Amino acid sequence: MKKIRHWLIPPEAWRRPVAVLAGIFFGLAAYAFYISRAPSYLSDEPETCINCHVMNPQFNDWAHSSHREVATCNDCHVPHDNVFRKYAFKMQDGLRHATIFTLRTEPQTIYILEAGKKAVQANCIRCHERTVGMQFLGAVQPGYKNHLADRHCLDCHRETPHSRVNSLSSTPNALVKTNLESRTERDKEESEE
């Protein structure tokens, strides 16, 4: 134990610079934690997904869909088979999103990755189990073949709850003002003064 302690504590001449550097490091880490709204990612609040402006089109589509009353982003996009897998998935996906956004490498059009597709498919079935089960559809449609093994729910229901337009620059129902709209309003306000 003394060897480890002796190894960790710097020599007398280095203690002050090490303390200053450690303070700077931990201060920057705390600031990054605060500015990124890191604690919000532990929640299931949909507004967390728009901490970065990149997800505004998807958020606005969801906010104008029927799913907004019954499901949040995490209800569809995160696995729910156990709590450890849920938070591991959120951590992995969040780290990928944070890296992309920090490095400014976000694509113009956002697509869901394969792991996300699997989570969404499992959650569609989890929430709509009665609807997609053979006992229900077989009673409504005689001769119905359950095709969930061959296809994904999003093959037919792609616009639920997000529309087909998934570009950063345009989306239906977006309440985000464009630069042109903001500039036009600013010019009008300046001319009225």
N, C-alpha and C positions, 0 to 999 in steps of 0.2 A: 504494500500500500504506500509506503514511504517513497519507493522508487517512482511510482506513478505520479504521486504528488510532486516530487522533486522534478520530474520530467515536464509536468504541466505548468509549473510556476517559472516564469522567466527570471533571468538574472536581475539583480538590483537595478543595473543601468537601463534595462529594457522595460521595466515594469510600467513606467509612465507612458512611453509610446505605445506599448501593447494595450494599455487601458484606454488610451485615446482612440486607437484603431478599432478596438472592440466596441467602444461606445458609438463610433461612427457606423460600424457595420450593423449593430443592433438597432440603432436609430433609423438607418435606411431601411432595414428589414421591417421595422414597425410601421414606418411611413408607407412602404409598399403594401403591407397588409391592410392598412387603413384606406389608402387611395384606391385599391382594387376592390374594396368592399368584400374582402375575403369571407367574413362571417356569414354574409348573405347566401353563399353557395351551399351552406349546410341546410338551408331551408328549402321548402317546396314552393315558395312564392314565385309566380310567373314573372314578376317584374325583375327578378334576378337575371333572367335571360337577356334583358336589355341593358344590363350594366355596360355592355359595349353596344354602340349604335348599330353594329353589323346585323343584329337579330331583330331590328325594328320591323322589317317587312313581315317576318314570320309571326312576331308577337301581334301585330295589327291584324293579320289574317285570323289568328286564333281568337283575338278579342271580338271579332265579328262573326264567329262561328257558333254553332250550337254547343260545341264542346266546352266553351268557356264557363258554362254553368255547372259542369260535372267533372271536368278534368283540368289539371294544371300541366305544365310542360313535363314535369317529372313523372306524372301519372302515365304518360305515353312513352317518353324517351329514355326512361331508366328502368333497368330490371327490378322486379319486385319479388323474386323468389326467396331472397333472404337479405337481411339488413347489411351484412358485410359485402355482398356482391353489389348491392345498390350504391353504397358509398365508395367502393373501389371503382365502380364504373363512373360515378360522378367525378371522382378525383382524376381519373385517367382522361376523361373527356374534357374536364375543366382545364387541366394542364395543357392539353392540346390546343384548346380554344385560346387560352391565355398566351401561349407561345405564338400562335398565328397572329393574334391581334397585336401583341407587343412588337413583333418583327414586321408588322404591316404587310403580311403576305396573304391576307384574306382574299379568297377568290371572288370574282364578280358575281358568280352564281353559286349559291350554297347547296350542296347535296349531302344527303345523309350517308354515313359510312356503313359498311356491312354489319358491324357490331350494333349500330343504332337501328338498322333495319330489323335485325333479329329481336331486339328489345321491343320495338314498336309492334311487330307481328305478335309476339307473346302477350303484350299488353292489350292489343285488340281482342285477342281470344279470351284473355282473362276478364275483361269488362263485358264483352258481348258473348259470353259462353253459351247462354241460353239461345241466343239468336243463331249462332253458327253451328249449334249441335244438330245432329241428324234427327233427333226426336222432334225438334221444332220445325225445321225446314221440310223434313219428310212429310209432316202432317199438312203443311201448307201447299207444298208442291210435290205431288206424287211423282215418283221416279227421280227425285232429286239425288244428285251425286255430290257428296261432300268433297269439294276440290281443294280444301285447305292444304293437303299434302303436296299438291302440284303448284299452287299459286299463293301469293301473298295478298292480304286484304287490300294493300295499297295498289295492287294491279288494277282494281276496279274503283276503289275509293280514294284515289290519289289526292283529290282536292279536299279531303276531310282530315283535319280542320284547316289545313293550309291550302291556298289556291295554287295553281300551276305556276304562276309568276313568282319566282323566287330570286329575283335579281336585287342587288343592292341599290340600284338606281330607280327601280319602279316596282310598284305593287299596288293592287287595288286596296281600297280602304285605308291606305296609309295617311295618317294625319300629320306626317312630318312635312314641314315646309321645305321646298327646294330653295336653292340659293337665289334663283330668279324671282320667286315669289317674295322672299324676304327683302331682296333689293328693291323690288317694285313698291312694296309697302313702305320701306324706309324713304324712298324718293317721294312718295305721296305725303308722308308725314313732314318731311323737310320743306316741301312746297307749301304746305298749309301753315307753317310757322312763319 
